Amino acid sequence: MTIQIRADLHVHTTYSNDSLITPKSLIYYAKKNGLNAVAVTDHDYLDGAVKIARETTDFLVIPGMEVSSSEGHIVALNIKEFIPRGLTAIETVERIHEAGGVAIACHPYVYFKGCLRNAVCGVFDAIEVINARAFPFQNSIKKARDAAEKFGLSQVAGTDAHYGPQIGCSYTTIDAEESTVEAVARAIVNGQCQAHGQQVPIVLNLQQQVQRLRRLVNKAALEHDFF
């Protein structure tokens, strides 16, 4: 008997400087968009994800981080210790495994995102074959699926959301033994998962940019008043 988990495995919160998603809005939009789990994967920062997971009792939050290796970005899930940036891809994966985590090659074949490309190899646990903010979208999916099949790796999906309404545009269904972070991690490694989703609608990307601009304007106004 398994439980199907429907999770966005790549979401950034305000613990990432470029995200607009507060911990409260993270859970709100995850629930609203039909998910029953979400992974917090802030840029090179773990403490925020651990804090959100610890303080959220009515929803499954998977703590993680997006690690900037010297060869591209790697999502680490189910870790309890910080993974340093700047290591090679293989060194980064080794550190993730030593920490008991799951190593995912995220958006490996896209433009403008620190993609791994030729650094993708069999040491990973999974490949993010669908990234809802990837460009070019369909081409990146094909290349990522081809790589997953070549190396025999699990296929997952995440939105890479930085704005609440984007959460869940892409998601992973996971057949886990129970609704726990550890069970989800095991199921991903064992290939008991499928990637689903679509590209983030352009209107949501435009709304994100408007909200970012408003935040910058408000911040500048506050700093002007302070001085």
Protein Blocks (a to p, Z undefined) as FASTA:
>chain_A
ZZdddddfbdcdfkbmkbcbdfklmmmmmmmnopabdcdddehiaklmmmmmmmpmkbcc
ddddddddfkbccddehiabdcdehiafklmmmmmmmnopacddehklcghklpaklmpc
fkbmbdcfbcfkbccfklmmmmmmmmmmmnopacdddekiabfklgokaccddddfbdcf
klmmmmmmnopacdedddddfklmmmmmmmmmmmmmmmmmmmmmmZZ
